[in-house]
Amino acid sequence: MDAYLRKMERRIANMGRMMHQLGVPALDGRSDKALQVGAAARRCAFCRWSEECERWLAAPTDKPNAYRTFCPNAETFDRLSA
């Protein structure tokens, strides 16, 4: 179970890093956008692309739009950062 929880924690940490990298602003918990972030967190927690995510986060400026090819939250993050 510990390995499973570590994997989930890593994925959620990736989400925070991804949001920061993409310029998604901090959201007020009362915001209607908070529901979108909650749904995104669930997608991140069970994402099968976490290795690709970590590789992109290690060097996002190499291919700045590459996250759109693997991230199930790409559209959500793009919408929230606009």
Phi and psi restraints in degrees (range 20) as a CNS / XPLOR table:
assign (resid 1 and name C) (resid 2 and name N)
       (resid 2 and name CA) (resid 2 and name C) 1.0 -60.8 20.0 2
assign (resid 2 and name N) (resid 2 and name CA)
       (resid 2 and name C) (resid 3 and name N) 1.0 -41.7 20.0 2
assign (resid 2 and name C) (resid 3 and name N)
       (resid 3 and name CA) (resid 3 and name C) 1.0 -62.4 20.0 2
assign (resid 3 and name N) (resid 3 and name CA)
       (resid 3 and name C) (resid 4 and name N) 1.0 -40.1 20.0 2
assign (resid 3 and name C) (resid 4 and name N)
       (resid 4 and name CA) (resid 4 and name C) 1.0 -62.6 20.0 2
assign (resid 4 and name N) (resid 4 and name CA)
       (resid 4 and name C) (resid 5 and name N) 1.0 -45.9 20.0 2
assign (resid 4 and name C) (resid 5 and name N)
       (resid 5 and name CA) (resid 5 and name C) 1.0 -66.1 20.0 2
assign (resid 5 and name N) (resid 5 and name CA)
       (resid 5 and name C) (resid 6 and name N) 1.0 -38.3 20.0 2
assign (resid 5 and name C) (resid 6 and name N)
       (resid 6 and name CA) (resid 6 and name C) 1.0 -62.4 20.0 2
assign (resid 6 and name N) (resid 6 and name CA)
       (resid 6 and name C) (resid 7 and name N) 1.0 -39.8 20.0 2
assign (resid 6 and name C) (resid 7 and name N)
       (resid 7 and name CA) (resid 7 and name C) 1.0 -63.7 20.0 2
assign (resid 7 and name N) (resid 7 and name CA)
       (resid 7 and name C) (resid 8 and name N) 1.0 -43.5 20.0 2
assign (resid 7 and name C) (resid 8 and name N)
       (resid 8 and name CA) (resid 8 and name C) 1.0 -64.0 20.0 2
assign (resid 8 and name N) (resid 8 and name CA)
       (resid 8 and name C) (resid 9 and name N) 1.0 -44.1 20.0 2
assign (resid 8 and name C) (resid 9 and name N)
       (resid 9 and name CA) (resid 9 and name C) 1.0 -60.6 20.0 2
assign (resid 9 and name N) (resid 9 and name CA)
       (resid 9 and name C) (resid 10 and name N) 1.0 -41.5 20.0 2
assign (resid 9 and name C) (resid 10 and name N)
       (resid 10 and name CA) (resid 10 and name C) 1.0 -63.2 20.0 2
assign (resid 10 and name N) (resid 10 and name CA)
       (resid 10 and name C) (resid 11 and name N) 1.0 -41.8 20.0 2
assign (resid 10 and name C) (resid 11 and name N)
       (resid 11 and name CA) (resid 11 and name C) 1.0 -65.2 20.0 2
assign (resid 11 and name N) (resid 11 and name CA)
       (resid 11 and name C) (resid 12 and name N) 1.0 -41.5 20.0 2
assign (resid 11 and name C) (resid 12 and name N)
       (resid 12 and name CA) (resid 12 and name C) 1.0 -68.3 20.0 2
assign (resid 12 and name N) (resid 12 and name CA)
       (resid 12 and name C) (resid 13 and name N) 1.0 -37.8 20.0 2
assign (resid 12 and name C) (resid 13 and name N)
       (resid 13 and name CA) (resid 13 and name C) 1.0 -61.6 20.0 2
assign (resid 13 and name N) (resid 13 and name CA)
       (resid 13 and name C) (resid 14 and name N) 1.0 -40.9 20.0 2
assign (resid 13 and name C) (resid 14 and name N)
       (resid 14 and name CA) (resid 14 and name C) 1.0 -58.9 20.0 2
assign (resid 14 and name N) (resid 14 and name CA)
       (resid 14 and name C) (resid 15 and name N) 1.0 -38.8 20.0 2
assign (resid 14 and name C) (resid 15 and name N)
       (resid 15 and name CA) (resid 15 and name C) 1.0 -61.2 20.0 2
assign (resid 15 and name N) (resid 15 and name CA)
       (resid 15 and name C) (resid 16 and name N) 1.0 -46.1 20.0 2
assign (resid 15 and name C) (resid 16 and name N)
       (resid 16 and name CA) (resid 16 and name C) 1.0 -60.9 20.0 2
assign (resid 16 and name N) (resid 16 and name CA)
       (resid 16 and name C) (resid 17 and name N) 1.0 -42.9 20.0 2
assign (resid 16 and name C) (resid 17 and name N)
       (resid 17 and name CA) (resid 17 and name C) 1.0 -64.1 20.0 2
assign (resid 17 and name N) (resid 17 and name CA)
       (resid 17 and name C) (resid 18 and name N) 1.0 -41.8 20.0 2
assign (resid 17 and name C) (resid 18 and name N)
       (resid 18 and name CA) (resid 18 and name C) 1.0 -63.3 20.0 2
assign (resid 18 and name N) (resid 18 and name CA)
       (resid 18 and name C) (resid 19 and name N) 1.0 -46.2 20.0 2
assign (resid 18 and name C) (resid 19 and name N)
       (resid 19 and name CA) (resid 19 and name C) 1.0 -61.5 20.0 2
assign (resid 19 and name N) (resid 19 and name CA)
       (resid 19 and name C) (resid 20 and name N) 1.0 -42.1 20.0 2
assign (resid 19 and name C) (resid 20 and name N)
       (resid 20 and name CA) (resid 20 and name C) 1.0 -62.6 20.0 2
assign (resid 20 and name N) (resid 20 and name CA)
       (resid 20 and name C) (resid 21 and name N) 1.0 -47.6 20.0 2
assign (resid 20 and name C) (resid 21 and name N)
       (resid 21 and name CA) (resid 21 and name C) 1.0 -60.1 20.0 2
assign (resid 21 and name N) (resid 21 and name CA)
       (resid 21 and name C) (resid 22 and name N) 1.0 -36.8 20.0 2
assign (resid 21 and name C) (resid 22 and name N)
       (resid 22 and name CA) (resid 22 and name C) 1.0 -88.5 20.0 2
assign (resid 22 and name N) (resid 22 and name CA)
       (resid 22 and name C) (resid 23 and name N) 1.0 -1.0 20.0 2
assign (resid 22 and name C) (resid 23 and name N)
       (resid 23 and name CA) (resid 23 and name C) 1.0 78.6 20.0 2
assign (resid 23 and name N) (resid 23 and name CA)
       (resid 23 and name C) (resid 24 and name N) 1.0 25.4 20.0 2
assign (resid 23 and name C) (resid 24 and name N)
       (resid 24 and name CA) (resid 24 and name C) 1.0 -74.0 20.0 2
assign (resid 24 and name N) (resid 24 and name CA)
       (resid 24 and name C) (resid 25 and name N) 1.0 121.2 20.0 2
assign (resid 24 and name C) (resid 25 and name N)
       (resid 25 and name CA) (resid 25 and name C) 1.0 -70.1 20.0 2
assign (resid 25 and name N) (resid 25 and name CA)
       (resid 25 and name C) (resid 26 and name N) 1.0 156.5 20.0 2
assign (resid 25 and name C) (resid 26 and name N)
       (resid 26 and name CA) (resid 26 and name C) 1.0 -61.2 20.0 2
assign (resid 26 and name N) (resid 26 and name CA)
       (resid 26 and name C) (resid 27 and name N) 1.0 139.4 20.0 2
assign (resid 26 and name C) (resid 27 and name N)
       (resid 27 and name CA) (resid 27 and name C) 1.0 -111.5 20.0 2
assign (resid 27 and name N) (resid 27 and name CA)
       (resid 27 and name C) (resid 28 and name N) 1.0 141.4 20.0 2
assign (resid 27 and name C) (resid 28 and name N)
       (resid 28 and name CA) (resid 28 and name C) 1.0 -70.6 20.0 2
assign (resid 28 and name N) (resid 28 and name CA)
       (resid 28 and name C) (resid 29 and name N) 1.0 135.3 20.0 2
assign (resid 28 and name C) (resid 29 and name N)
       (resid 29 and name CA) (resid 29 and name C) 1.0 -58.6 20.0 2
assign (resid 29 and name N) (resid 29 and name CA)
       (resid 29 and name C) (resid 30 and name N) 1.0 -19.6 20.0 2
assign (resid 29 and name C) (resid 30 and name N)
       (resid 30 and name CA) (resid 30 and name C) 1.0 -90.4 20.0 2
assign (resid 30 and name N) (resid 30 and name CA)
       (resid 30 and name C) (resid 31 and name N) 1.0 -4.6 20.0 2
assign (resid 30 and name C) (resid 31 and name N)
       (resid 31 and name CA) (resid 31 and name C) 1.0 -70.8 20.0 2
assign (resid 31 and name N) (resid 31 and name CA)
       (resid 31 and name C) (resid 32 and name N) 1.0 147.5 20.0 2
assign (resid 31 and name C) (resid 32 and name N)
       (resid 32 and name CA) (resid 32 and name C) 1.0 -65.9 20.0 2
assign (resid 32 and name N) (resid 32 and name CA)
       (resid 32 and name C) (resid 33 and name N) 1.0 -22.6 20.0 2
assign (resid 32 and name C) (resid 33 and name N)
       (resid 33 and name CA) (resid 33 and name C) 1.0 -71.2 20.0 2
assign (resid 33 and name N) (resid 33 and name CA)
       (resid 33 and name C) (resid 34 and name N) 1.0 -20.7 20.0 2
assign (resid 33 and name C) (resid 34 and name N)
       (resid 34 and name CA) (resid 34 and name C) 1.0 -60.9 20.0 2
assign (resid 34 and name N) (resid 34 and name CA)
       (resid 34 and name C) (resid 35 and name N) 1.0 -33.4 20.0 2
assign (resid 34 and name C) (resid 35 and name N)
       (resid 35 and name CA) (resid 35 and name C) 1.0 -65.1 20.0 2
assign (resid 35 and name N) (resid 35 and name CA)
       (resid 35 and name C) (resid 36 and name N) 1.0 -38.1 20.0 2
assign (resid 35 and name C) (resid 36 and name N)
       (resid 36 and name CA) (resid 36 and name C) 1.0 -65.8 20.0 2
assign (resid 36 and name N) (resid 36 and name CA)
       (resid 36 and name C) (resid 37 and name N) 1.0 -39.1 20.0 2
assign (resid 36 and name C) (resid 37 and name N)
       (resid 37 and name CA) (resid 37 and name C) 1.0 -67.2 20.0 2
assign (resid 37 and name N) (resid 37 and name CA)
       (resid 37 and name C) (resid 38 and name N) 1.0 -38.2 20.0 2
assign (resid 37 and name C) (resid 38 and name N)
       (resid 38 and name CA) (resid 38 and name C) 1.0 -61.4 20.0 2
assign (resid 38 and name N) (resid 38 and name CA)
       (resid 38 and name C) (resid 39 and name N) 1.0 -44.1 20.0 2
assign (resid 38 and name C) (resid 39 and name N)
       (resid 39 and name CA) (resid 39 and name C) 1.0 -65.2 20.0 2
assign (resid 39 and name N) (resid 39 and name CA)
       (resid 39 and name C) (resid 40 and name N) 1.0 -39.4 20.0 2
assign (resid 39 and name C) (resid 40 and name N)
       (resid 40 and name CA) (resid 40 and name C) 1.0 -63.5 20.0 2
assign (resid 40 and name N) (resid 40 and name CA)
       (resid 40 and name C) (resid 41 and name N) 1.0 -39.4 20.0 2
assign (resid 40 and name C) (resid 41 and name N)
       (resid 41 and name CA) (resid 41 and name C) 1.0 -61.5 20.0 2
assign (resid 41 and name N) (resid 41 and name CA)
       (resid 41 and name C) (resid 42 and name N) 1.0 -40.2 20.0 2
assign (resid 41 and name C) (resid 42 and name N)
       (resid 42 and name CA) (resid 42 and name C) 1.0 -64.4 20.0 2
assign (resid 42 and name N) (resid 42 and name CA)
       (resid 42 and name C) (resid 43 and name N) 1.0 -42.2 20.0 2
assign (resid 42 and name C) (resid 43 and name N)
       (resid 43 and name CA) (resid 43 and name C) 1.0 -63.1 20.0 2
assign (resid 43 and name N) (resid 43 and name CA)
       (resid 43 and name C) (resid 44 and name N) 1.0 -42.4 20.0 2
assign (resid 43 and name C) (resid 44 and name N)
       (resid 44 and name CA) (resid 44 and name C) 1.0 -63.5 20.0 2
assign (resid 44 and name N) (resid 44 and name CA)
       (resid 44 and name C) (resid 45 and name N) 1.0 -42.0 20.0 2
assign (resid 44 and name C) (resid 45 and name N)
       (resid 45 and name CA) (resid 45 and name C) 1.0 -59.9 20.0 2
assign (resid 45 and name N) (resid 45 and name CA)
       (resid 45 and name C) (resid 46 and name N) 1.0 -30.8 20.0 2
assign (resid 45 and name C) (resid 46 and name N)
       (resid 46 and name CA) (resid 46 and name C) 1.0 -113.9 20.0 2
assign (resid 46 and name N) (resid 46 and name CA)
       (resid 46 and name C) (resid 47 and name N) 1.0 16.4 20.0 2
assign (resid 46 and name C) (resid 47 and name N)
       (resid 47 and name CA) (resid 47 and name C) 1.0 -69.2 20.0 2
assign (resid 47 and name N) (resid 47 and name CA)
       (resid 47 and name C) (resid 48 and name N) 1.0 139.1 20.0 2
assign (resid 47 and name C) (resid 48 and name N)
       (resid 48 and name CA) (resid 48 and name C) 1.0 -93.6 20.0 2
assign (resid 48 and name N) (resid 48 and name CA)
       (resid 48 and name C) (resid 49 and name N) 1.0 3.3 20.0 2
assign (resid 48 and name C) (resid 49 and name N)
       (resid 49 and name CA) (resid 49 and name C) 1.0 -108.6 20.0 2
assign (resid 49 and name N) (resid 49 and name CA)
       (resid 49 and name C) (resid 50 and name N) 1.0 25.0 20.0 2
assign (resid 49 and name C) (resid 50 and name N)
       (resid 50 and name CA) (resid 50 and name C) 1.0 -63.1 20.0 2
assign (resid 50 and name N) (resid 50 and name CA)
       (resid 50 and name C) (resid 51 and name N) 1.0 -33.2 20.0 2
assign (resid 50 and name C) (resid 51 and name N)
       (resid 51 and name CA) (resid 51 and name C) 1.0 -67.5 20.0 2
assign (resid 51 and name N) (resid 51 and name CA)
       (resid 51 and name C) (resid 52 and name N) 1.0 -42.0 20.0 2
assign (resid 51 and name C) (resid 52 and name N)
       (resid 52 and name CA) (resid 52 and name C) 1.0 -62.9 20.0 2
assign (resid 52 and name N) (resid 52 and name CA)
       (resid 52 and name C) (resid 53 and name N) 1.0 -39.6 20.0 2
assign (resid 52 and name C) (resid 53 and name N)
       (resid 53 and name CA) (resid 53 and name C) 1.0 -60.6 20.0 2
assign (resid 53 and name N) (resid 53 and name CA)
       (resid 53 and name C) (resid 54 and name N) 1.0 -48.4 20.0 2
assign (resid 53 and name C) (resid 54 and name N)
       (resid 54 and name CA) (resid 54 and name C) 1.0 -63.2 20.0 2
assign (resid 54 and name N) (resid 54 and name CA)
       (resid 54 and name C) (resid 55 and name N) 1.0 -38.9 20.0 2
assign (resid 54 and name C) (resid 55 and name N)
       (resid 55 and name CA) (resid 55 and name C) 1.0 -63.3 20.0 2
assign (resid 55 and name N) (resid 55 and name CA)
       (resid 55 and name C) (resid 56 and name N) 1.0 -44.0 20.0 2
assign (resid 55 and name C) (resid 56 and name N)
       (resid 56 and name CA) (resid 56 and name C) 1.0 -65.0 20.0 2
assign (resid 56 and name N) (resid 56 and name CA)
       (resid 56 and name C) (resid 57 and name N) 1.0 -43.4 20.0 2
assign (resid 56 and name C) (resid 57 and name N)
       (resid 57 and name CA) (resid 57 and name C) 1.0 -63.4 20.0 2
assign (resid 57 and name N) (resid 57 and name CA)
       (resid 57 and name C) (resid 58 and name N) 1.0 -25.6 20.0 2
assign (resid 57 and name C) (resid 58 and name N)
       (resid 58 and name CA) (resid 58 and name C) 1.0 -70.9 20.0 2
assign (resid 58 and name N) (resid 58 and name CA)
       (resid 58 and name C) (resid 59 and name N) 1.0 -26.3 20.0 2
assign (resid 58 and name C) (resid 59 and name N)
       (resid 59 and name CA) (resid 59 and name C) 1.0 -151.1 20.0 2
assign (resid 59 and name N) (resid 59 and name CA)
       (resid 59 and name C) (resid 60 and name N) 1.0 63.7 20.0 2
assign (resid 59 and name C) (resid 60 and name N)
       (resid 60 and name CA) (resid 60 and name C) 1.0 -66.6 20.0 2
assign (resid 60 and name N) (resid 60 and name CA)
       (resid 60 and name C) (resid 61 and name N) 1.0 -23.7 20.0 2
assign (resid 60 and name C) (resid 61 and name N)
       (resid 61 and name CA) (resid 61 and name C) 1.0 -79.1 20.0 2
assign (resid 61 and name N) (resid 61 and name CA)
       (resid 61 and name C) (resid 62 and name N) 1.0 -15.1 20.0 2
assign (resid 61 and name C) (resid 62 and name N)
       (resid 62 and name CA) (resid 62 and name C) 1.0 -62.7 20.0 2
assign (resid 62 and name N) (resid 62 and name CA)
       (resid 62 and name C) (resid 63 and name N) 1.0 -45.2 20.0 2
assign (resid 62 and name C) (resid 63 and name N)
       (resid 63 and name CA) (resid 63 and name C) 1.0 -140.8 20.0 2
assign (resid 63 and name N) (resid 63 and name CA)
       (resid 63 and name C) (resid 64 and name N) 1.0 82.1 20.0 2
assign (resid 63 and name C) (resid 64 and name N)
       (resid 64 and name CA) (resid 64 and name C) 1.0 -59.0 20.0 2
assign (resid 64 and name N) (resid 64 and name CA)
       (resid 64 and name C) (resid 65 and name N) 1.0 -26.5 20.0 2
assign (resid 64 and name C) (resid 65 and name N)
       (resid 65 and name CA) (resid 65 and name C) 1.0 -102.0 20.0 2
assign (resid 65 and name N) (resid 65 and name CA)
       (resid 65 and name C) (resid 66 and name N) 1.0 4.3 20.0 2
assign (resid 65 and name C) (resid 66 and name N)
       (resid 66 and name CA) (resid 66 and name C) 1.0 -63.2 20.0 2
assign (resid 66 and name N) (resid 66 and name CA)
       (resid 66 and name C) (resid 67 and name N) 1.0 -26.1 20.0 2
assign (resid 66 and name C) (resid 67 and name N)
       (resid 67 and name CA) (resid 67 and name C) 1.0 -57.7 20.0 2
assign (resid 67 and name N) (resid 67 and name CA)
       (resid 67 and name C) (resid 68 and name N) 1.0 -27.3 20.0 2
assign (resid 67 and name C) (resid 68 and name N)
       (resid 68 and name CA) (resid 68 and name C) 1.0 -65.8 20.0 2
assign (resid 68 and name N) (resid 68 and name CA)
       (resid 68 and name C) (resid 69 and name N) 1.0 -18.2 20.0 2
assign (resid 68 and name C) (resid 69 and name N)
       (resid 69 and name CA) (resid 69 and name C) 1.0 -82.7 20.0 2
assign (resid 69 and name N) (resid 69 and name CA)
       (resid 69 and name C) (resid 70 and name N) 1.0 -18.2 20.0 2
assign (resid 69 and name C) (resid 70 and name N)
       (resid 70 and name CA) (resid 70 and name C) 1.0 -129.6 20.0 2
assign (resid 70 and name N) (resid 70 and name CA)
       (resid 70 and name C) (resid 71 and name N) 1.0 -22.4 20.0 2
assign (resid 70 and name C) (resid 71 and name N)
       (resid 71 and name CA) (resid 71 and name C) 1.0 -82.4 20.0 2
assign (resid 71 and name N) (resid 71 and name CA)
       (resid 71 and name C) (resid 72 and name N) 1.0 120.4 20.0 2
assign (resid 71 and name C) (resid 72 and name N)
       (resid 72 and name CA) (resid 72 and name C) 1.0 -69.0 20.0 2
assign (resid 72 and name N) (resid 72 and name CA)
       (resid 72 and name C) (resid 73 and name N) 1.0 -10.7 20.0 2
assign (resid 72 and name C) (resid 73 and name N)
       (resid 73 and name CA) (resid 73 and name C) 1.0 -105.7 20.0 2
assign (resid 73 and name N) (resid 73 and name CA)
       (resid 73 and name C) (resid 74 and name N) 1.0 9.1 20.0 2
assign (resid 73 and name C) (resid 74 and name N)
       (resid 74 and name CA) (resid 74 and name C) 1.0 -53.4 20.0 2
assign (resid 74 and name N) (resid 74 and name CA)
       (resid 74 and name C) (resid 75 and name N) 1.0 -49.6 20.0 2
assign (resid 74 and name C) (resid 75 and name N)
       (resid 75 and name CA) (resid 75 and name C) 1.0 -63.6 20.0 2
assign (resid 75 and name N) (resid 75 and name CA)
       (resid 75 and name C) (resid 76 and name N) 1.0 -40.9 20.0 2
assign (resid 75 and name C) (resid 76 and name N)
       (resid 76 and name CA) (resid 76 and name C) 1.0 -63.0 20.0 2
assign (resid 76 and name N) (resid 76 and name CA)
       (resid 76 and name C) (resid 77 and name N) 1.0 -47.8 20.0 2
assign (resid 76 and name C) (resid 77 and name N)
       (resid 77 and name CA) (resid 77 and name C) 1.0 -63.1 20.0 2
assign (resid 77 and name N) (resid 77 and name CA)
       (resid 77 and name C) (resid 78 and name N) 1.0 -40.8 20.0 2
assign (resid 77 and name C) (resid 78 and name N)
       (resid 78 and name CA) (resid 78 and name C) 1.0 -61.1 20.0 2
assign (resid 78 and name N) (resid 78 and name CA)
       (resid 78 and name C) (resid 79 and name N) 1.0 -44.4 20.0 2
assign (resid 78 and name C) (resid 79 and name N)
       (resid 79 and name CA) (resid 79 and name C) 1.0 -64.2 20.0 2
assign (resid 79 and name N) (resid 79 and name CA)
       (resid 79 and name C) (resid 80 and name N) 1.0 -42.5 20.0 2
assign (resid 79 and name C) (resid 80 and name N)
       (resid 80 and name CA) (resid 80 and name C) 1.0 -71.9 20.0 2
assign (resid 80 and name N) (resid 80 and name CA)
       (resid 80 and name C) (resid 81 and name N) 1.0 -25.3 20.0 2
assign (resid 80 and name C) (resid 81 and name N)
       (resid 81 and name CA) (resid 81 and name C) 1.0 -88.0 20.0 2
assign (resid 81 and name N) (resid 81 and name CA)
       (resid 81 and name C) (resid 82 and name N) 1.0 -9.5 20.0 2
